[in-house]
Amino acid sequence: MITKDDVLFEMLRECDVCVHLHAKLPAGALDYRPTPKQRSTLELLRYISFCGTAFLRAALDGNWDAYSTLEAESKTLAAEDFPAAMERQKAAIRAVFAEFTDADLATRRVKSPTGEDLPLGRALLDLPLRFLGGYRMQLFLYAKAAGAESIGTSNCWWGMDWPKEPASA
């Protein structure tokens, strides 16, 4: 059985990978936007800085009050403050996870943004974890498109540089 610690671990890892990818953004990447109506990299960083917590709170509280507050706070986030914002998000996620038990994953019912009644465990996978993972991937693709040629699979999925091959003698 998947435990709340398993889901928490994965959410925190998504946050860490985003911080790693932030460090890989090349100069000039903050203004990159694939099309005029899509977020810029800076706007994406701002969204990532709160989306895990916002969707977690919305699922547990049954309303979007936390989302609106966190979104408004993110509007002034400077790119260099993204790692600290992600640490704050991780602390908030840990605090929320302390509010429920493993048994709650199967027995507690919550509403999705579409009004669907879900077990808490599924809601955690469908909402905050899915959003963090999806936007992590978008950040990776933005970094690549903006010129971060040296990053690859290990940077995107595990938040690490792939070990270099030892030089042959």
C-alpha positions in Angstrom: 0.0 0.0 0.0 1.2 3.5 -0.8 1.6 5.6 2.3 1.3 9.3 2.9 5.1 9.3 3.3 5.5 7.9 -0.2 3.3 10.6 -1.7 5.1 13.3 0.4 8.5 12.1 -0.7 7.5 12.3 -4.4 6.0 15.8 -4.0 9.1 17.1 -2.2 11.3 15.5 -4.9 9.4 17.3 -7.6 10.1 20.6 -5.7 13.8 19.7 -5.5 14.0 18.9 -9.2 12.4 22.2 -10.0 15.1 24.0 -8.0 17.8 22.0 -9.8 16.3 23.0 -13.2 16.1 26.6 -12.1 19.8 26.5 -11.5 20.3 25.3 -15.1 18.4 28.2 -16.8 20.7 30.0 -19.2 21.1 33.8 -19.3 18.1 35.4 -20.9 15.8 32.4 -20.2 13.4 34.2 -17.9 11.8 36.1 -20.8 11.5 33.0 -22.9 7.9 32.1 -23.8 7.0 29.6 -26.6 4.1 31.6 -27.9 2.6 35.0 -26.9 -0.2 33.5 -24.9 1.9 31.0 -22.9 3.7 31.8 -19.6 7.2 33.1 -19.7 9.8 31.2 -17.8 9.6 33.7 -14.9 5.8 33.3 -14.8 6.2 29.6 -14.9 8.7 29.7 -11.9 6.2 31.9 -10.0 3.4 29.4 -10.7 5.5 26.4 -9.7 6.4 28.2 -6.4 2.9 27.7 -5.1 0.9 25.2 -7.2 1.7 22.2 -5.1 0.6 23.8 -1.9 -2.4 25.5 -3.6 -3.9 22.3 -5.0 -3.1 20.4 -1.8 -5.0 23.0 0.3 -7.8 23.2 -2.2 -8.3 19.4 -2.1 -8.3 19.3 1.7 -10.2 22.5 2.4 -12.7 22.2 -0.4 -12.2 25.7 -1.6 -9.7 27.9 -3.5 -9.0 30.5 -0.9 -5.4 29.3 -0.5 -4.9 29.3 -4.2 -5.9 32.9 -4.7 -3.8 34.1 -1.8 -0.7 32.2 -2.9 -1.2 33.2 -6.6 -1.3 36.9 -5.5 1.8 36.5 -3.4 3.7 34.9 -6.3 3.3 37.9 -8.6 6.3 39.7 -7.2 8.6 36.7 -6.8 12.1 37.4 -8.3 13.7 34.5 -10.1 16.6 34.5 -7.7 14.2 33.9 -4.8 12.7 30.8 -6.4 14.8 28.3 -4.4 13.7 29.9 -1.1 10.1 30.0 -2.3 10.3 26.2 -3.0 11.7 25.6 0.5 8.7 27.5 1.9 6.4 25.4 -0.3 8.1 22.2 0.9 7.6 23.3 4.5 3.9 24.0 3.8 3.5 20.6 2.1 5.0 18.9 5.1 2.7 20.8 7.5 -0.4 19.8 5.5 0.7 16.2 5.4 0.9 16.2 9.2 -2.8 16.9 9.3 -3.9 13.4 8.0 -3.1 9.7 8.4 -2.3 6.9 6.1 -5.8 5.6 6.7 -7.2 9.0 5.5 -5.8 8.3 2.1 -8.4 5.6 1.5 -11.2 6.8 3.8 -11.3 10.6 3.6 -13.3 12.0 0.7 -12.5 15.3 -1.0 -13.8 17.3 -4.0 -11.7 17.8 -7.1 -11.8 21.2 -8.9 -14.4 19.6 -11.2 -16.6 18.6 -8.3 -15.7 14.9 -8.5 -15.8 13.1 -5.1 -12.4 11.4 -4.6 -10.5 9.5 -1.9 -7.8 11.7 -0.5 -5.0 9.5 -1.8 -6.2 9.7 -5.4 -6.8 13.5 -5.1 -3.2 13.9 -3.9 -2.0 12.1 -7.0 -4.4 13.8 -9.4 -3.9 17.3 -8.1 -0.7 18.5 -6.4 1.6 15.7 -7.5 0.4 15.8 -11.1 0.7 19.5 -11.3 4.2 19.6 -9.8 5.3 16.9 -12.2 3.7 18.5 -15.2 5.1 21.9 -14.6 8.5 20.5 -13.7 8.6 19.0 -17.2 7.5 22.3 -18.7 10.3 24.0 -16.9 12.8 21.5 -18.3 11.5 22.0 -21.8 11.6 25.8 -21.4 15.2 25.5 -20.2 16.2 23.4 -23.2 14.4 25.7 -25.6 16.1 28.7 -24.1 19.5 27.2 -24.7 20.4 24.9 -21.8 21.9 22.3 -24.2 23.8 20.4 -21.5 20.8 19.2 -19.5 19.1 15.9 -20.2 17.0 13.1 -18.8 18.7 12.9 -15.4 18.2 16.6 -14.9 14.5 16.4 -15.7 13.6 13.2 -13.8 16.1 13.1 -10.9 17.4 16.6 -10.5 21.0 15.7 -11.1 23.7 15.9 -13.7 24.5 12.6 -15.3 27.9 11.4 -14.2 30.6 12.1 -16.8 32.3 9.2 -18.4 35.9 8.9 -17.1 38.5 10.0 -19.5 40.2 7.1 -21.3 43.9 6.8 -20.8 
